């Protein structure tokens, strides 16, 4: 349970009717929670806390929760932990469907990445199919960063996931660029690598004053969410204007239709990140150590 939870929750004033029992207020937004009739080992209040924590991480990263109303449909499955999820626009609002094991524990919910990943999807307008990698890449990259910024995930775990996961996003033989190679690795981890390069690039060129978060916040602030649509060009122009530098448009021009292999060893060295066994080590004397710290600190 996040210690910062109350900072973003609305307060019911005198004379304001209490919400419907099925409606949860969190991060300035309304969530209709649908659990079905089959029982879970978890109490309803514990499931509500899970939704609040995910919503607060996303709202903290974006400056507000992307949409006003969201239905969260939790489907009970066998076993423990959190299963798969999906998100879509539905009846003028948003619908998130997620699987939850009947024997899931509070610890399972605290470690879950699926629900915040799905909520991040709400913060991007619908793009043409060939740009699906950006939708999944942003969700893959932003989810752990947003949770770390709110203290829900250890900073070392963010970088461990990136160091271990991003090689899966590198182009393989026959790759024709992110817009033309819809493999799993290029869609999720290739998109996440694009986001890390954008975050680092924006921070380098603005003296660490702005980052990817500022660019993505401008998208949501402009009312561009999953409930709307956009072209890639319109989206990147908005991001570049907010960041003050055309990093994202330049990266897109380089990576969209050509296979670009990123020197990850050099990138980790410059950021001061190394993995020894399963343990992450930080070098605060590295050239971009301040950029690394700012990314997860939300600066």
N, C-alpha and C positions, 0 to 999 in steps of 0.2 A: 504493500500500500504506500503510495507516494506521499511524502510529507508536504508536498506543494499542492496537493489536490484542491484545497479550498480556494486558492488564489484565482482560479479560473471559473469557479462555479457561480451561477446566478443565485441570488437570494430571493425568496418569496416574501414580499412585503405584506403589510396589513391590507386585508381586503382582497388579496390575490388568491384565487382558488388553487388548491393543491392539485398537482398533476394526477392523471389517471394512474392507478396502481401499476399498469404495464409500462408507463412512461418513466424513463430515467433522465434526469437533468445532469449533464456533465459537460465541462469545458464550454459553457455557453450555448450548448446545443441540446436538442431533444432526441432521445433514443427510445424507440419502441422495442422492448425485449420480448422475443417470442421463444419460449422454452419447450412448449409442448407439454404433454401430460405425464411423460415417463420421468421418473425421479433420477437425480444425479447424487453421487456421494457428496458433492459440494452443495452448500446452502445457496439459496438464491442471492443473498447478500454478498457472498463471495464471488459469484459470477458477475454481479453488478460492479463490484470493485475492479474486477478484471477489465470490464468495459470502460470504466472511469479512467483507469491508469493508461490504457491504450489511447483513449480520446485526449487525455491531457498531454501525453507525449507529442501527439500530432499537432494539437492546438498550440503547444509551446513552440514547436519548430516553425510553424506557419504563421504565428501571430494570432490565429483564431482557428476554430474548427471549420473545415472547408464548407460544409453544408449545414443548414439549419435543422433538418429532420432526417434521421436515418433509422431504418428498421434493421435490427440485428436478430437474425433467425438462427438459433443454436440447435443443431441436430445432434441428438444423442447417438453415439456409436459405441461399439464394444471396446473394452480396454481402458487405458488411461491416456493422459496427455491431450494435446490439441491436434486435430487432423487438418484436412485441407479447408480452403476457404475460397470464396469468390465474391466479387463486388460488381454491381451494375446499377444504372439509373432505373428507377422503378416508380411509376405513377407520380411523377413530379418531385420525387425525393430519391433517396438512395436505399439500396438493399444490400446488406452484407450477410452472407450465409457462411457459417463456420461449423465444423464438426468438433464435438467435445466428447471425450471418453467418459463413459458412465462412472468410472472409478478415478477420474482425474482429481488431482490434489491442488491445494493452494500453491504449492511449489511449482507444479506444472504450469499454472497460470502466470506466475511471476517470471518464468523462463520463456514464455510463449512469444514468438515473433509473428505468428500468422495474423492475429487480429490487428496489431498496429500496421503490418504490411498492407492489409486490405484497406484500412482506413486511409493510408497515404494515397491510395488510388483515387480517393475522392477529390484530391487536390490538383488534379490535372484534367484539362478538357479532353474530350474524345478526339483522337487523331486518326488519320487514315491508317489502314492496316499495316502498311510497310513500316510504320514508326512504333509498332508495339514494343520494340526493344526499349524505347525511352520510358514508356509507361512502367514496364517491369523493372527497368534499371533504376529509375528514381525510387520506386518502392523498396527495392533491394538495398540501395545505398542509404536512403533517408531513415528507414526504420531503425537500424541499430544506432545511428548517430543521434536521432531524436530521443531515443530512450536513454542514451548516455548523457545527453545534455540535461535531462531531468533527474539523473541519478538512479534510473531504473536498471541500468546495465553498466558493468565495469568498462572503463575506457579501454583497458587492455583487451577485452573481449571484442570490441569493435574492430580493432586493428588485427586481431588474430583472424577474425572472419574474413577481412579484406585480403590479408596476406595469403590465406589458404584458398579463398574463393576466386579472386580475380584472375589467376592464370587460366581458369576455365573460360574466361571471356576473350582470350586472345584468339586471333584468326587461325584457322587450320587450312590445309591445302584446299584450294577451290573456293575459298571465301571471296565474296564480292562486295564486302562492306556491310555495315549494320542494316541498311535499308533493304539489302538483297540477300541476306543470309539468316533466315529465321530459325536457326537451331536453338536448342535450349540454352546452351552455354553462351552463345552470342546475345540472345534475348535478355537473359537475366544478368549474367556476370559481365558480358560485353557492355550492356547498358549501364551497369554499376560502375564499370571502369570509366566510361564516358563521364559519369557524374563526378567521380573523384578527380579526374583530370580537369573538369570544369571548376570544381571547388578550389583546387590548388592553383589553377591558372588565374582565376579571378582574384584570389588573395595575393598572389605574387604581383600582379599588375596594378593592384590598388593599395599596396602597402599594408595588406591584411585588414583593410577597412571594410571590405565587402567580401561576401562569399556566395556559394550556391544558394544558401538559405535566403539571402536577400533577393536573389533573382526569382526563386520560387514563391517567396512571400508576395511579390508583386503580382504574380499570376492569380493567386487567391484573392488578394486585395482588389483586383480588378473584376472579380466576380466570375473568373474562369475556372470552373470546376467540372467534375464528371457529368454534371447536368447540362453542360454546354459542349460545343465543338470548336475546333480551331484547326488551322493549317500549321504545319511545322514552322514555316517562315514567320507567321504572325506570333507564334509562341516564342520563338527564339529572339525576335526583335524586342518583345516585351521584356524578356530576361536580360538581354544585353543593355537595354536602356536603364533598368533598375541597378544593374551591376556597374554601369558606367564604362564598361569595356566590352568589345564584341567577342569575348572568349567563346561563348557557346556557339555562335554562328560560325566562327572559324573552325572549331572542333568538328562541327557537323559537316562542313564542307570537306574536311580532310577524311572523315571516317564513314560518311554515308554510303559511298559507292566504291570505296577502295579498301583493301585489307591493310590495316596499319597495326603492326606489332609494337607494343609499348615496352620500353626497357624498364620492367618493373624493378629489377635489382637497383638500377640507378634511382628510380623514384623513391624506393624505401630508404636508400642511403641518404638522399637529400632530406627526407622527412624525419630521419632518425628512428626508423622502425626496423627491428630484426626479430626473427622467430627462432628460438632455440628449443628444440623439442616441441612442446606445446606452450611454451612460455614466451610472452612478448617482452622484449627489452626496448627501452627508449634511450636515445642519445640526444640529450638536450643541447649539445654543441653542434648538432647538424644544421646545415644552412636553412632548412625550412622547418626547424623544430617549432618555432612560434606559430607557423601555419598549422602544423599538426595539432598543437594544443588548442588553437582557436576553433578548429573544426568541431571538436567534441565538447568544448566549453560553451559553444553557442555565442561566441564573441563576434 
